[in-house]
Amino acid sequence: PKEVLFKLLDGIGGLAVFELVPERINAPLRYGDPENEHDCFSDNTHWSHYYNTKGMEAMYLGNYKRISPDLPVHHHEGHGILALVKQANPEVASDMEHALSRVQKSAQEIVDSAEKKGIYFDQLISPSNSKGRKVVEKLSKRLLSFMRKNVLAVTVLEIPEEDRAYRIIPKKFLKL
């Protein structure tokens, strides 16, 4: 019920607000040091960010598609968090869907930079690469914008305070 739903929303918010943005995106940007990137030894940070945001998308949309050369294609479609938000408040759901789409576009832009242009995350965050840094900053800003919508989802789904008590959402995200 609502406690479980809040744990999903809070877990997604925690991944974005406490891990991805400050530790995996902004810290490397701040220091401009390749050693601060998430997958500094394998040049796979672009995929890490992409699949973290894809996981968020799967929870919201209720879609999951696994493609692996070793496993058969598996596609699951169901009702995600967004369907519940849409029932409660279609306008908030539309805003969330738009914000989520923008996050995915930014994550894809980082993947395309690495896979199509050969400009990997450690090169994007270089202090001498202002264009690359803007690409990474865009993902950070869009994740935070999406998380503000996540907080709105908690509100429109009328999740009782007692179900929220085990984790405190940062106050700065409650001010919309």
C-alpha positions as a Markdown table, in Angstrom:
| # | Residue | x | y | z |
|---|---|---|---|---|
| 1 | Pro | 0.0 | 0.0 | 0.0 |
| 2 | Lys | 1.1 | 3.6 | 0.6 |
| 3 | Glu | 4.0 | 2.7 | 2.8 |
| 4 | Val | 5.5 | 0.6 | 0.0 |
| 5 | Leu | 4.7 | 3.2 | -2.6 |
| 6 | Phe | 6.6 | 5.8 | -0.5 |
| 7 | Lys | 9.6 | 3.5 | -0.1 |
| 8 | Leu | 9.7 | 3.2 | -3.9 |
| 9 | Leu | 9.5 | 7.0 | -4.4 |
| 10 | Asp | 11.9 | 7.6 | -1.5 |
| 11 | Gly | 14.4 | 5.1 | -2.9 |
| 12 | Ile | 14.4 | 6.7 | -6.3 |
| 13 | Gly | 14.7 | 10.1 | -4.7 |
| 14 | Gly | 17.6 | 8.9 | -2.5 |
| 15 | Leu | 19.4 | 7.4 | -5.5 |
| 16 | Ala | 19.1 | 10.7 | -7.3 |
| 17 | Val | 19.5 | 13.3 | -4.5 |
| 18 | Phe | 22.0 | 11.6 | -2.3 |
| 19 | Glu | 24.0 | 9.5 | -4.7 |
| 20 | Leu | 23.9 | 10.4 | -8.4 |
| 21 | Val | 23.8 | 14.1 | -8.2 |
| 22 | Pro | 26.2 | 14.9 | -5.4 |
| 23 | Glu | 28.6 | 12.0 | -5.5 |
| 24 | Arg | 28.6 | 10.7 | -9.1 |
| 25 | Ile | 27.9 | 13.8 | -11.1 |
| 26 | Asn | 28.7 | 17.0 | -9.1 |
| 27 | Ala | 31.8 | 15.8 | -7.3 |
| 28 | Pro | 33.6 | 14.8 | -10.5 |
| 29 | Leu | 32.5 | 18.2 | -12.0 |
| 30 | Arg | 33.7 | 20.1 | -9.0 |
| 31 | Tyr | 37.2 | 18.6 | -9.0 |
| 32 | Gly | 37.5 | 17.9 | -12.7 |
| 33 | Asp | 39.5 | 14.8 | -11.8 |
| 34 | Pro | 38.9 | 11.6 | -13.7 |
| 35 | Glu | 39.7 | 9.7 | -10.4 |
| 36 | Asn | 36.4 | 11.0 | -9.0 |
| 37 | Glu | 34.2 | 9.6 | -11.8 |
| 38 | His | 32.2 | 6.5 | -10.8 |
| 39 | Asp | 33.8 | 3.9 | -13.1 |
| 40 | Cys | 37.2 | 5.6 | -13.4 |
| 41 | Phe | 39.1 | 2.4 | -14.3 |
| 42 | Ser | 36.7 | 1.1 | -17.0 |
| 43 | Asp | 35.4 | 4.2 | -18.8 |
| 44 | Asn | 31.8 | 3.0 | -18.3 |
| 45 | Thr | 30.5 | 5.9 | -16.2 |
| 46 | His | 28.3 | 6.9 | -19.1 |
| 47 | Trp | 26.5 | 3.5 | -19.0 |
| 48 | Ser | 26.3 | 3.6 | -15.2 |
| 49 | His | 24.4 | 7.0 | -15.3 |
| 50 | Tyr | 22.3 | 5.8 | -18.2 |
| 51 | Tyr | 21.2 | 2.6 | -16.5 |
| 52 | Asn | 20.5 | 4.3 | -13.2 |
| 53 | Thr | 18.2 | 6.7 | -14.9 |
| 54 | Lys | 16.7 | 3.8 | -16.9 |
| 55 | Gly | 15.9 | 2.0 | -13.6 |
| 56 | Met | 14.1 | 5.1 | -12.4 |
| 57 | Glu | 12.2 | 5.2 | -15.6 |
| 58 | Ala | 11.2 | 1.6 | -15.3 |
| 59 | Met | 9.7 | 2.2 | -11.9 |
| 60 | Tyr | 7.7 | 5.2 | -13.0 |
| 61 | Leu | 6.4 | 3.8 | -16.3 |
| 62 | Gly | 6.1 | 0.2 | -15.3 |
| 63 | Asn | 8.2 | -0.9 | -18.3 |
| 64 | Tyr | 11.3 | -3.1 | -18.3 |
| 65 | Lys | 13.1 | -4.5 | -21.3 |
| 66 | Arg | 16.2 | -6.7 | -20.9 |
| 67 | Ile | 18.4 | -7.1 | -23.9 |
| 68 | Ser | 21.5 | -9.3 | -23.5 |
| 69 | Pro | 23.4 | -11.4 | -26.0 |
| 70 | Asp | 23.4 | -14.2 | -23.4 |
| 71 | Leu | 19.7 | -14.0 | -22.5 |
| 72 | Pro | 16.4 | -14.0 | -24.4 |
| 73 | Val | 14.7 | -10.6 | -24.8 |
| 74 | His | 12.3 | -10.0 | -21.9 |
| 75 | His | 9.9 | -7.2 | -22.0 |
| 76 | His | 7.5 | -6.4 | -19.2 |
| 77 | Glu | 4.8 | -3.7 | -19.2 |
| 78 | Gly | 2.6 | -3.0 | -16.3 |
| 79 | His | 1.4 | -0.1 | -14.2 |
| 80 | Gly | 4.1 | 2.1 | -12.8 |
| 81 | Ile | 4.1 | 4.9 | -10.3 |
| 82 | Leu | 3.1 | 7.3 | -13.0 |
| 83 | Ala | -0.2 | 5.6 | -13.6 |
| 84 | Leu | -1.2 | 6.1 | -9.9 |
| 85 | Val | -0.1 | 9.8 | -10.1 |
| 86 | Lys | -2.1 | 10.2 | -13.3 |
| 87 | Gln | -5.2 | 9.0 | -11.5 |
| 88 | Ala | -4.6 | 11.4 | -8.6 |
| 89 | Asn | -3.5 | 14.4 | -10.6 |
| 90 | Pro | -3.0 | 14.3 | -14.4 |
| 91 | Glu | -1.2 | 17.6 | -14.5 |
| 92 | Val | 1.5 | 16.5 | -12.0 |
| 93 | Ala | 1.8 | 13.2 | -13.9 |
| 94 | Ser | 2.3 | 15.1 | -17.2 |
| 95 | Asp | 5.0 | 17.3 | -15.6 |
| 96 | Met | 6.7 | 14.1 | -14.1 |
| 97 | Glu | 6.6 | 12.4 | -17.5 |
| 98 | His | 8.1 | 15.4 | -19.2 |
| 99 | Ala | 10.8 | 15.8 | -16.5 |
| 100 | Leu | 11.7 | 12.1 | -16.8 |
| 101 | Ser | 11.9 | 12.3 | -20.5 |
| 102 | Arg | 14.4 | 15.2 | -20.1 |
| 103 | Val | 16.5 | 13.2 | -17.7 |
| 104 | Gln | 16.6 | 10.3 | -20.2 |
| 105 | Lys | 17.6 | 12.6 | -23.0 |
| 106 | Ser | 20.5 | 14.0 | -20.9 |
| 107 | Ala | 21.7 | 10.5 | -20.0 |
| 108 | Gln | 21.5 | 9.5 | -23.6 |
| 109 | Glu | 23.5 | 12.6 | -24.6 |
| 110 | Ile | 26.3 | 11.4 | -22.3 |
| 111 | Val | 26.2 | 7.9 | -23.7 |
| 112 | Asp | 26.3 | 9.2 | -27.3 |
| 113 | Ser | 29.3 | 11.4 | -26.4 |
| 114 | Ala | 31.2 | 8.3 | -25.4 |
| 115 | Glu | 29.9 | 5.7 | -27.8 |
| 116 | Lys | 29.6 | 7.9 | -31.0 |
| 117 | Lys | 32.1 | 10.6 | -30.5 |
| 118 | Gly | 34.7 | 8.9 | -28.3 |
| 119 | Ile | 34.4 | 11.6 | -25.6 |
| 120 | Tyr | 34.1 | 9.8 | -22.4 |
| 121 | Phe | 32.8 | 11.0 | -19.0 |
| 122 | Asp | 36.4 | 11.8 | -17.8 |
| 123 | Gln | 36.9 | 14.0 | -20.8 |
| 124 | Leu | 33.5 | 15.7 | -20.4 |
| 125 | Ile | 34.2 | 16.8 | -16.9 |
| 126 | Ser | 37.7 | 18.2 | -17.7 |
| 127 | Pro | 38.0 | 21.8 | -16.6 |
| 128 | Ser | 39.1 | 22.7 | -20.1 |
| 129 | Asn | 36.0 | 21.2 | -21.7 |
| 130 | Ser | 33.2 | 23.8 | -21.0 |
| 131 | Lys | 30.9 | 22.2 | -23.6 |
| 132 | Gly | 31.3 | 18.8 | -22.1 |
| 133 | Arg | 30.8 | 20.1 | -18.5 |
| 134 | Lys | 27.5 | 21.7 | -19.6 |
| 135 | Val | 26.3 | 18.3 | -20.9 |
| 136 | Val | 27.0 | 16.7 | -17.5 |
| 137 | Glu | 25.6 | 19.7 | -15.6 |
| 138 | Lys | 22.4 | 19.4 | -17.6 |
| 139 | Leu | 21.9 | 15.8 | -16.3 |
| 140 | Ser | 22.4 | 17.0 | -12.8 |
| 141 | Lys | 19.9 | 19.8 | -13.1 |
| 142 | Arg | 17.4 | 17.7 | -14.8 |
| 143 | Leu | 17.6 | 15.0 | -12.1 |
| 144 | Leu | 17.0 | 17.5 | -9.4 |
| 145 | Ser | 14.1 | 19.0 | -11.4 |
| 146 | Phe | 12.6 | 15.5 | -11.7 |
| 147 | Met | 13.1 | 14.8 | -8.0 |
| 148 | Arg | 11.0 | 17.9 | -7.2 |
| 149 | Lys | 8.2 | 16.2 | -9.2 |
| 150 | Asn | 8.9 | 13.1 | -7.2 |
| 151 | Val | 8.1 | 15.0 | -4.0 |
| 152 | Leu | 4.9 | 16.3 | -5.6 |
| 153 | Ala | 4.0 | 12.7 | -6.3 |
| 154 | Val | 4.2 | 11.9 | -2.6 |
| 155 | Thr | 1.9 | 14.8 | -1.9 |
| 156 | Val | -0.7 | 14.0 | -4.7 |
| 157 | Leu | -0.8 | 10.3 | -3.7 |
| 158 | Glu | -1.7 | 11.5 | -0.2 |
| 159 | Ile | 0.9 | 9.3 | 1.5 |
| 160 | Pro | 0.3 | 9.8 | 5.2 |
| 161 | Glu | 3.0 | 11.4 | 7.3 |
| 162 | Glu | 3.5 | 8.2 | 9.4 |
| 163 | Asp | 4.4 | 6.3 | 6.3 |
| 164 | Arg | 7.1 | 8.9 | 5.5 |
| 165 | Ala | 8.6 | 9.0 | 9.0 |
| 166 | Tyr | 11.4 | 6.5 | 8.4 |
| 167 | Arg | 13.3 | 8.9 | 6.0 |
| 168 | Ile | 13.3 | 12.6 | 5.8 |
| 169 | Ile | 13.1 | 14.2 | 2.4 |
| 170 | Pro | 15.4 | 17.2 | 2.3 |
| 171 | Lys | 13.5 | 20.3 | 3.1 |
| 172 | Lys | 14.9 | 22.2 | 0.1 |
| 173 | Phe | 13.1 | 19.7 | -2.2 |
| 174 | Leu | 9.8 | 20.4 | -0.5 |
| 175 | Lys | 9.9 | 24.0 | -1.5 |
| 176 | Leu | 8.6 | 24.0 | -5.0 |
